[in-house]
Amino acid sequence: MARSTTSMKKKSYTRYSDAYRQEALALADRIGVAAAARELGIHASQLYQWRSKAQFQQDTSEREQSLAEENARLKRQLAEVNEELAITKKAAVYFAKSLK
């Protein structure tokens, strides 16, 4: 559980590693946010912020995946329409020649 401290003027900030945050969130899921915060010596609001940020990142990943799936579907659909258009053009040329 690594943490590093950086100082800016009068305030001191502690930065927690991603692994520490994940472990803290797992602990909060097991024993509750308030108990986990007391055990880790941090504010419960910090755990809630970490949880909402993790949820947002997960939602973003799901959104990106659904957009990628839709993009692939639309590309397939466009290829099919282009193929149908090419066939229609060839047929139009063929029938135009046979009419002359």
PADO-635540 format. One line per 10 residues: number of its first residue (from 0); their letters; for each residue x, y, z of N, C-alpha, C. Coordinates in Angstrom, 3 decimals. Atoms other than C-alpha are relative to their C-alpha. Example, Ala and Ser with C-alpha at 12.3 -4.5 7.8 and 13.67 -1.06 7.14 Angstrom:
2
0	AS	0.890 -1.190 0.000 12.300 -4.500 7.800 0.900 1.200 0.000; -0.820 -1.190 -0.060 13.670 -1.060 7.140 -0.770 1.090 0.730
// end
This chain:
100
0	MARSTTSMKK	0.842 -1.164 0.000 0.000 0.000 0.000 0.895 1.237 0.000; -0.946 -1.096 0.134 2.197 2.750 -1.323 -0.712 1.340 -0.026; 0.503 -1.361 0.091 1.584 6.388 -0.792 1.190 0.946 0.052; -1.057 -0.997 -0.004 3.700 9.430 -1.433 -0.611 1.351 0.349; 0.494 -1.296 -0.440 3.394 12.920 -0.028 0.704 1.094 -0.785; -0.552 -1.164 0.680 3.860 16.107 -2.010 -0.488 1.242 0.722; 0.357 -1.207 -0.744 3.875 19.538 -0.415 -0.160 1.174 -0.948; 0.233 -1.235 0.725 2.446 22.726 -1.831 -0.337 1.051 1.050; 0.154 -1.062 -0.984 2.843 25.783 0.397 -0.341 -0.576 1.373; 0.348 0.418 -1.353 0.956 25.087 3.645 -0.709 -1.348 0.046
10	KSYTRYSDAY	0.769 1.238 -0.001 -1.120 22.072 2.561 0.873 -1.174 -0.393; -0.705 1.228 0.323 0.161 18.528 2.408 -0.996 -0.977 -0.609; 0.891 0.906 0.699 -1.413 16.118 -0.074 0.631 -1.375 -0.064; -0.471 1.368 0.113 -1.123 12.369 -0.106 -0.575 -0.600 -1.268; 0.435 0.670 1.225 -1.260 10.549 -3.436 0.076 -1.503 0.226; 0.065 1.434 -0.175 -2.331 6.939 -3.313 0.136 -0.677 -1.365; -0.171 0.723 1.259 -1.352 4.415 -5.962 -1.324 -0.629 -0.425; 1.222 0.631 0.510 -3.998 2.821 -8.173 -0.252 -1.341 0.684; 0.155 1.293 -0.673 -3.334 -0.560 -6.550 -0.579 0.192 1.405; 0.506 -0.294 -1.344 -3.935 0.948 -3.096 -1.481 0.362 -0.055
20	RQEALALADR	1.397 -0.405 0.139 -7.176 2.523 -4.285 -0.896 -1.211 -0.269; 0.791 1.195 0.311 -8.411 -0.772 -5.735 -0.163 -0.885 1.228; 0.085 0.806 -1.220 -7.573 -2.620 -2.528 -0.929 0.656 1.022; 0.857 -0.725 -0.946 -9.284 0.073 -0.452 -1.466 -0.137 -0.400; 1.381 0.155 0.466 -12.428 -0.141 -2.617 -0.495 -1.425 0.225; 0.385 1.383 -0.259 -12.427 -3.930 -2.318 -0.307 -0.191 1.486; 0.232 0.073 -1.446 -12.151 -3.602 1.466 -1.320 0.686 0.358; 1.245 -0.720 -0.270 -14.974 -1.042 1.480 -1.210 -0.819 -0.437; 1.104 0.863 0.434 -17.157 -3.475 -0.471 -0.241 -1.132 0.993; 0.129 1.117 -0.936 -16.453 -6.230 2.053 -0.549 0.432 1.362
30	IGVAAAAREL	0.358 -0.348 -1.376 -16.797 -4.363 5.355 -0.772 1.305 0.128; 0.713 -1.274 -0.042 -18.476 -1.076 4.417 0.958 1.170 -0.090; -0.844 -1.168 0.258 -17.181 2.348 3.553 0.494 0.630 1.302; -0.393 -0.659 -1.251 -17.167 3.819 7.061 1.058 -0.808 0.745; -0.965 0.853 -0.704 -15.351 0.856 8.600 1.329 -0.041 -0.741; -1.235 0.023 0.784 -12.832 0.725 5.756 0.759 1.317 0.150; -0.635 -1.305 -0.157 -12.163 4.454 6.057 0.688 0.109 1.361; -0.620 -0.017 -1.337 -11.536 4.111 9.809 1.247 -0.871 0.029; -1.130 0.938 -0.021 -9.257 1.123 9.258 1.188 0.537 -0.791; -1.082 -0.512 0.848 -7.261 2.866 6.523 0.474 1.383 0.420
40	GIHASQLYQW	-0.394 -1.319 -0.473 -7.148 6.231 8.272 -0.239 1.100 -1.029; 0.347 -1.023 0.990 -8.768 8.183 5.448 -1.467 0.376 0.177; 1.390 -0.432 -0.083 -12.046 10.046 5.055 -0.879 -0.894 -0.869; 0.950 0.804 0.767 -15.082 8.109 3.879 -0.313 0.659 -1.338; 0.278 -0.708 1.256 -15.674 10.814 1.265 1.051 -0.325 -1.061; -1.060 0.370 0.950 -12.340 9.859 -0.308 -0.324 -1.332 -0.662; 0.387 1.295 0.562 -13.536 6.291 -0.746 -1.175 0.151 -0.965; 1.135 -0.224 0.898 -16.806 7.518 -2.258 0.462 0.629 -1.317; -0.534 -0.612 1.223 -14.860 9.681 -4.725 0.720 -1.033 -0.857; -0.704 1.043 0.749 -12.627 6.775 -5.695 -0.989 -0.957 -0.651
50	RSKAQFQQDT	1.000 0.921 0.530 -15.689 4.569 -6.147 -0.707 0.608 -1.212; 0.702 -0.628 1.127 -17.484 7.074 -8.382 0.922 0.146 -1.206; -0.958 -0.105 1.104 -14.333 7.610 -10.465 0.190 -1.358 -0.672; -0.152 1.347 0.557 -13.890 3.843 -10.922 -1.248 -0.384 -0.794; 1.256 0.301 0.697 -17.562 3.499 -11.898 -0.072 0.768 -1.308; 0.011 -0.823 1.209 -17.231 6.355 -14.408 0.928 -0.602 -1.059; -0.937 0.605 0.948 -14.182 4.713 -15.995 -0.566 -1.291 -0.574; 0.604 1.243 0.480 -16.025 1.397 -16.243 -1.129 0.312 -0.983; 1.088 -0.400 0.895 -19.067 3.102 -17.804 0.553 0.507 -1.324; -0.624 -0.522 1.207 -16.797 4.886 -20.278 0.504 -1.149 -0.862
60	SEREQSLAEE	-0.492 1.152 0.748 -15.214 1.590 -21.270 -1.155 -0.733 -0.677; 1.168 0.668 0.572 -18.640 0.030 -21.804 -0.568 0.806 -1.160; 0.491 -0.867 1.071 -19.737 3.036 -23.885 0.891 -0.095 -1.231; -0.932 0.101 1.120 -16.603 2.847 -26.019 -0.168 -1.334 -0.723; 0.190 1.317 0.602 -17.168 -0.866 -26.588 -1.289 -0.027 -0.819; 1.259 0.000 0.750 -20.795 -0.340 -27.633 0.117 0.861 -1.257; -0.204 -0.834 1.183 -19.744 2.469 -29.989 0.857 -0.721 -1.038; -0.836 0.759 0.929 -17.062 0.231 -31.516 -0.826 -1.081 -0.697; 0.870 1.014 0.605 -19.643 -2.523 -32.063 -0.939 0.626 -1.026; 0.892 -0.684 0.933 -22.044 -0.056 -33.683 0.763 0.450 -1.239
70	NARLKRQLAE	-0.837 -0.432 1.113 -19.229 1.299 -35.848 0.279 -1.171 -0.948; -0.256 1.182 0.824 -18.373 -2.218 -37.072 -1.263 -0.411 -0.761; 1.275 0.344 0.649 -22.056 -2.913 -37.810 -0.292 0.944 -1.152; 0.258 -0.984 1.045 -22.386 0.304 -39.796 0.972 -0.149 -1.181; -0.969 0.233 1.078 -19.202 -0.451 -41.763 -0.428 -1.193 -0.859; 0.486 1.165 0.754 -20.584 -3.880 -42.727 -1.198 0.390 -0.860; 1.190 -0.435 0.721 -23.884 -2.298 -43.734 0.388 0.874 -1.197; -0.464 -0.864 1.087 -22.084 0.335 -45.839 0.642 -0.822 -1.107; -0.627 0.855 1.001 -20.028 -2.356 -47.594 -1.059 -0.742 -0.809; 1.083 0.706 0.703 -23.208 -4.295 -48.437 -0.725 0.935 -0.970
80	VNEELAITKK	0.700 -0.960 0.848 -24.921 -1.189 -49.820 0.880 0.385 -1.192; -0.909 -0.320 1.098 -21.838 -0.293 -51.881 0.069 -1.143 -1.013; -0.019 1.156 0.891 -21.758 -3.831 -53.301 -1.285 -0.065 -0.829; 1.277 -0.007 0.721 -25.454 -3.655 -54.200 -0.029 1.113 -1.051; -0.054 -1.123 0.940 -24.884 -0.268 -55.862 0.877 -0.343 -1.202; -0.888 0.387 1.102 -21.992 -1.640 -57.916 -0.697 -0.998 -0.924; 0.734 0.983 0.805 -24.152 -4.581 -59.071 -1.085 0.700 -0.817; 1.052 -0.745 0.699 -26.991 -2.207 -59.983 0.588 0.809 -1.158; -0.649 -0.764 1.069 -24.607 -0.002 -62.010 0.391 -0.907 -1.163; -0.388 0.932 1.060 -23.264 -3.022 -63.908 -1.228 -0.463 -0.773
90	AAVYFAKSLK	1.234 0.428 0.672 -26.816 -4.165 -64.654 -0.542 1.113 -0.878; 0.486 -1.138 0.786 -27.776 -0.686 -65.848 0.823 0.156 -1.269; -0.865 -0.087 1.178 -24.780 -0.605 -68.202 -0.327 -1.124 -0.977; 0.310 1.152 0.847 -25.607 -4.079 -69.514 -1.314 0.204 -0.756; 1.301 -0.198 0.650 -29.255 -3.245 -70.196 0.026 1.210 -0.944; -0.110 -1.165 0.892 -28.330 0.124 -71.728 0.631 -0.408 -1.313; -0.639 0.478 1.211 -26.070 -1.671 -74.208 -0.944 -0.855 -0.823; 0.907 0.898 0.722 -28.714 -4.236 -75.087 -1.161 0.749 -0.629; 1.084 -0.782 0.576 -31.277 -1.510 -75.822 0.420 0.682 -1.292; -0.482 -0.710 1.191 -29.117 0.078 -78.536 0.014 -0.863 -1.211
// end
